[in-house]
């Protein structure tokens, strides 16, 4: 999968990973993808809710150790 932009949100707690992702997506073009790396376990459900609320597509979520990867496509 092609990733157009990556955002490091490690060490940030809710709601900062979502706020940073929202800002990054605003600067991207429709169809581009953003991968966010976070360490907040709550980010898994937060990104699911964010996708539903904004219409951006949540393509993938992975947990590797203590890191959570979220891939979104801008609407």
N, C-alpha and C positions, 0 to 999 in steps of 0.2 A: 504494500500500500504506500502510495506517495504521500509524504507529509510535507506540507508547504511551510509550516511554522511550528516551532516547539517553544513551550512555555515552562519554565522551571518554577514550580510553586512549592518546592520542598521547604518544610519548616513553617509554612503558613497555615493558620487555622481558619475555619469557616468564619466569615464568608469571603476571605481574601482570595482563595483560588478561583472562586466563581467570578468575583469582580475583575480580577486580572484577565480571566478568559473572556469575559464579556467585552472588555476594552480591546483585547487582541482581535477578537472576531469582528468588531466594528471596523477595524483597519484593514480587513481582508475582503477579497472579492467573493461573490457567490460561487459556491462549489469548491472553494479551497478548504484544505484540512488543517486542523490544529491539534497537536498532541500536547496534553498537559500532564506533567509529572508532579504528583502531590504525595505528601506523607500523612495527611489527615485522613483517618479511616472514614470519617463522615463525608468525604468528598465523593464517595461512590454514589450514595443516594442523592447528594446535592447536584451532581452532574446529570443524573437521571431526571430530576425535577426541573433543572435548568433547561434541558433539551425540550421537555414537554411545554414549558412556559414560553420559550422563545421561538420554537419552530426549527431551531438548528438540530441537525441529525447527530445523534450519538452513535457512532459507528462501532466503537469497541471500548471495552473496559478490561483491564488486566491488573492483577495483583502479583507483584514480584517482590517477595520478602516483605519489607515494610514500606514499599512504594506502590502507588496506585497510578496507573496510566489510563488516560481518557483521551479518545480520539473523536473529534467532532468535525462535521462538515458544515460550513456556513451556508445558511439558506439563501 
